[in-house]
Amino acid sequence: MPPSLRVSAVLMMLAALAACSRLTFVRPDLGRRGPQHVAETVEIRETRASRSAAEARRQLLLAQQRVVAGDLDAAEKAARQAVKLAPRMAEAHDLLAAVLTARGRDDDAGAHHRIAVELAPERGETLNNYGVWLCAHDRPGESLAWFERALADPAYRTPASAQANLGACAYRAGDAARAERELRRAIELDPANALALGTLARIEYEAGRFLTARAFSERRLAAAPADAEALQLASQIERALGDNRAAERYVQRMGAEFPRARDSKQGAESKP
């Protein structure tokens, strides 16, 4: 979700767009000597455009809340309303794309990501999000330029995310050397970046550097809640190091926490 859509910022904006705001300026009376001033009242009235923008951001906030609650129907409805009210707001298209992705409607999501980057061609969050979509849809090589553009945005508040994405997608594109460089840069920015740590563990494991792989794997599991992939890799690393007891603990944990992933893996391995 676009990180700029913070609750406090939205509420402040809504408060600022009251039905009629008054600001008082002072100006010198040049017809008199001395610093004589006359108060002048200027009225700033709400416009239809400002009302639409305020309501669009309210709908975006609602969509975010519905996503967190797991109500994707309501989230999509609110995000579409935001797009309707503010069709040139990149954040609205970004969030709608995220909801559509969660609903498995990837082609529609990609269309909104493309609109977003056209509307905000220098906004780091938007560029990063499109890069993620490309990488996840078997276009990792194409995604790299979008992460680079995201990192070029000096106002981008979470550059470690784009840096880690750049490294992970370079790895998916088959460039392990570049992937390692970019991932290590991500860790310099954020030592607890789970994506960077997990991908480095995979790179080290596949290169046969099992002790280093273990170190990155342990850091990955300490940095964020485990997923099935991280636990499976940890078990593979421990078996490569000859610690079958530790490997089995990870397998058991994967079975307890992610039974579907375990069953899927076992089914795939049982095929001739």
Helices and strands as residue ranges (DSSP letters): H 7-16, E 20-28, E 37-45, H 48-69, H 72-85, H 90-102, H 106-119, H 124-136, H 140-151, H 159-172, H 176-189, H 194-206, H 210-223, H 228-240, H 244-257, H 259-270
